[in-house]
Amino acid sequence: MRVSPVLVFLLMSITCAAWGFEALDAIAPVPPDRSSSHCINGITLAPIEDGHLGDVGYGSAPCAIAIAQIAEIGTNWISITPFGRMDDLESTDILHDFEIPVEKNEEMIRNTVAQARLEGLKVAIIPHIYVMSGQWRGEIDPGDDRAWDAWFEAYTSFIIRFAALSEEVGADLFSIGVEFKSSTNFRPHKWRVLIEKVRGVYRGPLTYSANWDEVDQVPFWDALDMIGVNAFWPLATKPGDGYTVMRQRARQVALDLEALFYFWGRPVLFTEVGVKSASDSALAPWEWPENCSSLVYDEEYQADAYQAIFEEIVDEPWFQGMFIWKYYSDPYDETQETITGFSPKNKLAEEVLVTWFGEIDTRSTLPHM
């Protein structure tokens, strides 16, 4: 049974008051533009910054081939994910480069955007922070208020750099951050200040890439244009669960996201969504393949998970689209990820993408925003 959006709004308003947030006035929901040119049938184009592999990263000749192949499966967007880095969760320093100098990375991104334009693709730029200790960025905690002030100053410098680059190259969407769960709900004023600064240099639409278990706790969606979420919800409850259970779980995710849409008045975008090509990988889709010791290759399982997501979510009127996680900038590279990894390239899951991306392009649409 569907929950009344009015009831949802009342419950969430009560929750905001309990958390100490000012209750919001009702926001008229803004339906996403579902026309074929605006509904985001996207692929995350992952960088390869290992200089030992040669010129195979963003903007390279292999990258142009990868983008052309991505376009052939019905994709109309790519996301580009430049990385900065921190030493550990307590650090207040953020380096703007990852494995190559940031100036070179910026030039490679410019070239990648140009390659995407040649294929008729729109581009989102979604900068990430990598914690070199191997810990998750969602648990960053530099310490007291003064330390957090220093962290936000460093992060603002990093994100403004790529916001300015996004404006320069005419990117179609920009994400102000990815999975900063430890601060979004606890330091919302800092994030609102950062959003204002980003809007001062980038004039396009903005989102934030919330973790799947964070998205309903972010208190500043009203300052952004889309509710972004890295959609790695568990779609299975126990080993052996198959398509039927995954579809049921996807339906519940859809109901929860519908509530967010009615509360915040913003369409929902999956800034990342993916499932590994291994049995039972929907139990914990967020886990990296290299951290899993006993994965059993199963591309049919991956395809079923994608089918469940498409069946239950993409036709919803509040849904803006998704970026599939992920294809690499060198389509021939087999060193970046094992066969049990996330990429659906040349697997049954890719056939699901081809079918659904093509169908989405021909469906009826809502009025333009």
Secondary structure, DSSP 8 states (H G I E B T S, - for coil): ----HHHHHHHHHHHHHHHT--------------STTTSEEEEEEE----GGG-S-STTSHHHHHHHHHHHHTT--EEEE--EEEESSTT----BS-SSS-HHHHHHHHHHHHHHHHHTT-EEEE--EEEETTS--GGG----SHHHHHHHHHHHHHHHHHHHHHHHHHT-SEEEEEE--HHHHTT-HHHHHHHHHHHHTT--S-EEEEEETTTGGG-TTGGGSSSEEEE------SSTT--HHHHHHHHHHHHHHHHHHHHHH---EEEEEE---SBTTGGGSTTS-GGG-SS--B-HHHHHHHHHHHHHHHTTSTTEEEEEEEEEESSTT--SSS-TTSS--TTSHHHHHHHHHHHHHHTS------
